[in-house]
């Protein structure tokens, strides 16, 4: 049983519902950001992130920095790409467009390979693009939160290594880390950026990322200085290395309370094999998708193999708008999200099913959310 | 009585000890960042910041963004100064140097007016500098946390307006907001950047800033695009305006828990007249300074009128190093900070006395910290 006060179940694709122990960690008494207690907590947190990302390569480097998930884009765009260098952004929705805009702000020369809404760019067209130009980096939004489209990473990485081996492969994992499998070393990824408040299950406020030795080298070998300060890897890399080595170190004050909460969340995640976690998310996602299909509804992500396992974007029946259904769901104690992809925003809603709501069998939120949707549609006159 | 578990009193110049209710707000159940409950909380928080900064000018704009206080420097340097423009950085320690480095990262042409350690640049030399070159901006570190030097703002502003009225005056208020008086409108300030974890008394993780209509215009009239994304005012200004108007709006996910804690902290601060708050910090600071002087110790900030009221930087007696005294203080249950100014680091320690430890008469931390220092010096063989 939750010790949290009664409140609407937050079933948007992040922030998600949080575990009691994680929320309690947010109230940790104040500690010095350079004192031995907090330094140990932060160091352990970084080491646990290596496990979550499935990397044992000592050249890999995790970063935890106060900020929204969006800050991860700045870290990539400001440090790993120099002005005028070419970046190929695989585009599956609103958040891929955002990542592209971020590169442009820092002077990157962006090419977007854009799939139709609900689909993802396919390997043959990616291969063609990679052969046309020498890209410094290719980025992929693992799950675009605006569409629920899941991109494939393993075959993509193999393609990039075959066709353009020097191109860095960076993943926006904001809506995928801790609910979709990511094998950082095995899949030869160069960067994954994410945020605390989605499947990791820690309140918002932390940008979390992992970079490969190759990515760090690309940063170290820049010809131009980094045109950023708070987002500069130059300022943070040795700080992260020191914290992990349990040595006090200072660039900018981290948030001890958020790091404590992240420590608690990661400890919970790693208490079970990651394979079980991903299987459980897949199982619950399959159940959600089947219910949606049985209701006669279509998903924004058209192909089953392109559908995310931590969220579902659902087209509403003709004649029912998000503003018709979301308030009804709220009255039933369930918070869903409206659409955010500008081409289809008035036609669909988004349902997040990740983290503790999926992993803790005592929490009824997923079923409650599906029941509320069914009843809400009926109240809007819909018949499956 | 505090409901927090027994723990060492954190008496460094930030993060500080936090109030129970503030820490409890950190555990707030998860809410949508665009739901009506959180939108109202965030909107009220922004409105309360106007009161804390003593601005009623509707053109002023508060910003609350996930990040360390350092992010505030990026917001100033990336948005309000264009590459090649001149910035005069009044330098009173480590943190003024950091602000200067941040401007350089974004292409600003920095001149530092550097005072000897423990002093601050004087008005005649500032006037001379302002007459030598047309500066886009002048910055001042209100309290440099590395030295405890307090800079004066009112006469400085009058000077800038008289000699170089178009120059923007921006204040680093990280260690001064909520413990030193700041009259944003009356003193014609163009920007004040600060962080949550110092005298405001909310856990670390929020960059908090206030900009004048003139500063916003300088941003809007830029000739070059902002070369940043997460720190770009273009992305945040309408978001802040929408939250304050209680309208949901999205650029990057804020931290509902941190914003709740900030809301609680500001509600407590504004429950009493600000004048009482500043007077109380001055009174406690005077007591701290007198004790230090009576012990025969000198402060880094040499002149009484240049001494901060929320912290004290203290030279140790000859032959006693920070590594001799800090562990003894820790054993007595009080955490002080070592030196951070590179010219004098092994010679001094820093004591933070701001926020709830000063304002809540039931909290014994300040006296405990002074007693611990006295006893610790005696244990090191010191005789006053």
Interface residues (C-beta under 8 A of the other chain):
Chain A: X4 X5 X7 X10 X12 X14 X15 X16 X17 X18 X23 X24 X26 X27 X28 X29 X30 X31 X32 X33 X34 X35 X65 X66 X67 X68 X69 X70 X71 X73 X74 X77 X78 X101 X102 X105 X106 X107 X195 X197 X203 X204 X205 X225 X226 X227 X228 X229 X230 X231 X232 X250 X251 X252 X253 X254 X255 X256 X257 X258 X335 X337 X340
Chain B: X4 X5 X7 X10 X12 X14 X15 X16 X17 X18 X23 X24 X26 X27 X28 X29 X30 X31 X32 X33 X34 X35 X65 X66 X67 X68 X69 X70 X71 X73 X74 X77 X78 X101 X102 X105 X106 X107 X195 X197 X203 X204 X205 X225 X226 X227 X228 X229 X230 X231 X232 X250 X251 X252 X253 X254 X255 X256 X257 X258 X335 X337 X340
